[in-house]
Amino acid sequence: MEKVSSFDKLVVQGYAADSSLEALRIDLGRAKMAEGGKPMEGEKKKTPAQLEICALMNVLTNNLRAEYGLLPFNVPVENIHVFGNNLHLEDGLEIGGMFDAPGQLALVRECRSNTEFADYLAHELIHFKSFGAVQLPSDGDNLDYHYRAGFAAHNRDGSRHFFHDVDEALTEEMAKRLVESLKASHHRLFEDETEETLRVQAEHRSNPNFSTDIVIARHLEDSHPMRDRYKVMGTPYPYQEEREILNSLIDKIFERNRQKFAKREEVFNLFAKGKLQGNFLGIGKVIEQTFGRGSFRKIGELSSLEDA
């Protein structure tokens, strides 16, 4: 059946729900998707370019799902809400976007460039389209909509989110690949920005402090408020530290298991299956065999997030 929400499974106290509750999962997802498509206070009307990028990223993220044997999941443009540059979490942290599983919606920050908007949107849509499981508590308390969210997983009481950093790193690595493919395709919405980025990178190739892991770079105009301090400005791909740790882990697994894997990408694919399909078995087994018993859980703990 075609995916109709981010909810792939309903579980009860950590166990697969009875098949009679499958209709509840579908109805819940459809109801939440309908609610998530309603206008939100403070959101901005999408520009023609943003609407086109929403449609384009829906296609690209569905192609990503197809690579892992999954059916398409088209997120309605109404469930993507664009806000100004003042998109913040409750603690004041500025963010580029957010996927809200209970609301079945994505918040995306308005950007000065199409390429930045595409990266923020790709990241949130990948979260949206990854494996998701909702926990139905036996005591009738609130549903845990983040019981499984991609590669991340809540413990039973919902107080800790295991593999949070791994999931964010995987999400952005996938988003980066989609954005880089758009840059390479010379798509008209991104071509000028890509050419400017390449010019800046070429000019600063010999500068060891200039990162190449950037969404976009540009020369600042004389009227720019930061022009007296900087001639160029670049926007890095998010979650750089988390991605460095993940890529180092993938490298170590590949180097120690060359008899099993012909290419490094095969290791990445095991992580991707855990995120998109909800299948931890493959990567968990490889990690345990590589680093020892209990290592998979240890990685989950080290990359966890304590919920407030």
Secondary structure as GFF3:
##gff-version 3
##sequence-region A 1 308
A	DSSP	beta_strand	9	12	.	.	.	ID=ss1
A	DSSP	beta_strand	15	16	.	.	.	ID=ss2
A	DSSP	three_ten_helix	19	21	.	.	.	ID=ss3
A	DSSP	alpha_helix	22	36	.	.	.	ID=ss4
A	DSSP	alpha_helix	48	67	.	.	.	ID=ss5
A	DSSP	three_ten_helix	77	79	.	.	.	ID=ss6
A	DSSP	beta_strand	80	83	.	.	.	ID=ss7
A	DSSP	beta_strand	97	100	.	.	.	ID=ss8
A	DSSP	beta_strand	105	109	.	.	.	ID=ss9
A	DSSP	alpha_helix	114	129	.	.	.	ID=ss10
A	DSSP	beta_strand	132	136	.	.	.	ID=ss11
A	DSSP	beta_strand	144	149	.	.	.	ID=ss12
A	DSSP	beta_strand	152	154	.	.	.	ID=ss13
A	DSSP	beta_strand	160	162	.	.	.	ID=ss14
A	DSSP	alpha_helix	164	184	.	.	.	ID=ss15
A	DSSP	alpha_helix	191	203	.	.	.	ID=ss16
A	DSSP	beta_strand	214	219	.	.	.	ID=ss17
A	DSSP	beta_strand	232	236	.	.	.	ID=ss18
A	DSSP	alpha_helix	240	256	.	.	.	ID=ss19
A	DSSP	alpha_helix	264	276	.	.	.	ID=ss20
A	DSSP	alpha_helix	281	291	.	.	.	ID=ss21
A	DSSP	alpha_helix	295	302	.	.	.	ID=ss22
A	DSSP	beta_strand	305	306	.	.	.	ID=ss23
###
